[in-house]
Amino acid sequence: MQREVMRLPWFELIRRTLMKEGNVSEAVANEVSWRVLQFFGNSDEIIDNLLDAEDRRLFYFLQDLHVLKTHWEETQLLSGLNWRIFYWNLDQRGMEKVIWSEQVKPQGDIYLGLPDDAWKCHCSPS
């Protein structure tokens, strides 16, 4: 059966990713999704300076779950110093990979299915 690829809205992408990858309840996923989208508004990118320490911790957690990603730009000031500007982006591709991937769980002990000769040493004596 071929899976139909569909484009989900940001809220739904974030919510489903949090529930699948973060193993959080639907209520928590809804709350976090709305909180994140309040920062982004109609954009998929924000500047890091908007965040306080608590929000930044949340964003790093969301980066680990493939909800967000970062990048930075470097520019030279008139004084000659380099200045880095950090940005956060919604990671659409990362979230879609999490949502649409099927996690394969091992069925029992994988070693039990090996033949007996797999346990023999096939190395030459030194």
C-alpha positions in Angstrom: 0.0 0.0 0.0 1.5 3.3 -1.0 1.4 6.1 1.6 -0.1 9.3 0.4 2.2 12.2 1.2 0.3 15.1 2.6 1.4 18.5 3.8 0.4 19.1 7.5 0.1 22.5 9.1 2.9 23.5 11.5 0.8 22.9 14.6 -0.1 19.4 13.5 3.6 18.6 12.5 4.9 19.8 15.8 2.1 18.1 17.8 2.6 14.7 16.1 6.4 14.9 16.4 6.2 15.6 20.1 3.9 12.7 20.7 5.9 10.2 18.6 9.5 11.3 19.2 9.1 12.9 22.6 6.6 10.4 24.0 4.5 13.2 25.5 0.8 13.3 26.1 -1.5 15.0 23.6 -2.3 17.7 26.1 1.4 18.6 26.6 2.0 18.3 22.9 -0.8 20.8 22.2 0.4 23.2 24.8 4.1 23.1 23.6 3.0 23.4 19.9 1.0 26.6 20.6 3.9 28.0 22.7 6.3 27.4 19.8 4.0 28.8 17.2 3.5 32.0 19.2 7.2 32.7 18.6 7.2 31.9 14.9 3.9 33.5 13.9 3.6 33.3 10.1 7.3 32.6 9.6 9.4 29.5 9.9 12.4 31.4 11.3 13.1 33.6 14.3 16.1 35.2 15.8 17.6 33.7 18.9 17.6 37.1 20.8 13.8 36.8 21.2 14.2 33.9 23.7 14.8 34.0 27.4 16.7 31.2 29.1 13.7 29.0 29.8 12.4 29.2 26.2 15.9 28.6 24.9 16.1 25.3 27.0 12.8 24.3 25.5 14.1 25.1 22.0 17.2 22.9 22.5 15.0 20.1 23.7 12.8 20.5 20.6 16.0 20.5 18.4 16.8 17.1 19.9 13.3 15.9 18.8 13.8 17.2 15.2 11.1 19.9 15.6 13.6 22.8 15.4 17.0 23.4 13.8 19.5 26.3 14.1 21.8 28.2 11.8 23.9 31.4 12.2 25.2 34.2 10.1 28.4 36.1 10.7 28.8 39.8 9.8 31.6 42.2 10.3 30.9 45.3 12.4 32.4 48.7 11.6 34.8 48.2 14.4 36.2 45.1 12.6 34.8 42.6 15.0 32.8 39.7 13.8 29.2 39.4 15.1 27.2 36.1 15.0 23.5 36.1 14.7 21.8 32.9 15.6 18.4 31.8 14.2 15.9 29.0 14.9 13.9 27.3 12.1 11.0 25.0 12.2 12.4 21.7 10.8 9.7 20.5 8.5 11.8 17.8 6.9 13.0 16.5 10.3 9.4 16.4 11.7 8.1 14.6 8.6 10.8 12.0 8.9 9.8 11.4 12.5 6.1 11.3 11.7 6.2 9.1 8.6 8.9 6.7 9.7 7.9 3.3 11.0 10.0 2.4 14.0 11.2 -1.2 13.7 11.2 -2.9 17.0 13.4 -6.0 17.4 11.4 -9.2 17.8 13.0 -11.1 20.6 16.7 -11.9 20.9 18.3 -11.5 17.4 21.1 -13.9 18.4 18.7 -16.8 18.8 18.0 -16.9 15.1 21.7 -17.4 14.1 22.8 -20.9 12.9 25.2 -22.9 15.1 28.1 -22.4 12.8 27.9 -18.6 13.3 29.4 -19.1 16.7 32.5 -21.0 15.5 35.7 -19.1 15.1 36.6 -18.6 11.5 40.0 -17.0 12.2 43.4 -18.5 11.4 45.7 -19.3 14.3 48.5 -16.9 14.8 
